[in-house]
Amino acid sequence: MLFSEEKYDVLIVGTGVAGLCCALNLPESAKVLMLSKDAADRSDSFLAQGGICVLKSPDDFAQYFDDTMRAGHYENNPDAVKLMIESSPDMIAELVRRGVSFARDEAGNFRYTREGGHSSPRILFHDDVTGKEITSNLLREAKERKNIRIAEYCELVDVIAEGGECFGGVVRIGASGELVRVYADYTLLASGGIGGLYENSTNYRHLTGDALAIAMKNGAEVEHLDYVQIHPTTFYSEKHGRRFLISESVRGEGGVLLDAEGRRFCNELLPRDIVSGEIREQMKKDGTKFVWLDMRPIGEKTIREHFPTIFRHCLDEGFDVLKTPIPVVPAQHYFMGGIKVDLDGRTNIRRLYAAGETACNGVHGKNRLASNSLLESLIWAKRAANSMMQRGMGQITRFPKKDTAEYADYRTLKENYANMIREEAEREAYCD
């Protein structure tokens, strides 16, 4: 139970890899509250299939850098890209220390896979559930920490800001709808992307960009809200709800795209935006709602070992990928824009941070390179935690009052937040 005017050192909105990594990198003396709009394990971090990139040797730096920049149409922040790549070996080592398991060969060395836009294999993976492997280990550790409290089905409806400084947030408790004020020295917004605003998305439906709209409402700078990534391959279905992702690494391991006549029609390993465009063009030519993805060239052993979840899902849908191609279609997948932050995750509002898909540090540019998202989220979350520790806890002695009456009409509030995001995205697209 949350009580109004409770005080924490750090308020973290979101229980995906960004929020969890920040919480776990704070000292155990820090009093931390984590909010989850749904169950704590229903973040998009759990859904990430393909893997997580790493600089596997210094010799690969230049090529990894160029692959990331090229995928982003060279609109990336080069300093952010450099920071992410250089920080990747230490972050992977930290994940392993925390119990995360990645695929290894018989000699015990990491196995690497390749995905679209990558010039060579540099992606670590755990079957086809890498995000679940990472996030579940971090969540388990967070639940064991006595200083970290996780409040499920509790939703941020606004931050408490005054004079360009953040003092916490107003929280709606799901079951009762009660509104409470939560005060904190620092607040991290890490609540994911905006996929819930789209009819067809790989994201959970409850991820509707609330934190982004809240930040905008309070004067935070935002950037590139029109930069939305479409994933080329989601399982085509007439069913409503979240689209099931068919990992990019399926094509990296040899899967091929086929038109209505069973002919290969594109280079499957180009960046996502290009492949998505090729698929849409082919669908238009064929007059179909999908194209075919043939996994048979991968081979049964690799399919069963590397893609067990995809294999089972397709069987449930009536398709045996060992015998027949599957129907796939592009769908909204990732949000490159967000709350503008620096290399430490700081916004222009003092004591307010953002990380993960909620934030925009410029690392992805206009189009994200496959399997850079988990890595970026983890690195910026850890840097945010370090920044908070450097600035110190317990320095605020006065917390402003906040009237919660304006949030009583929940439906109108949600509609207003969604409209804010759409209008800003349209404005940026027009200005471009």
Summary of the structure (lengths in Angstrom):
residues: 432
radius of gyration: 21.3
end to end distance: 46.3
largest distance: 69.8
contacts: 1562
relative contact order: 0.19
helix: 37%
strand: 22%
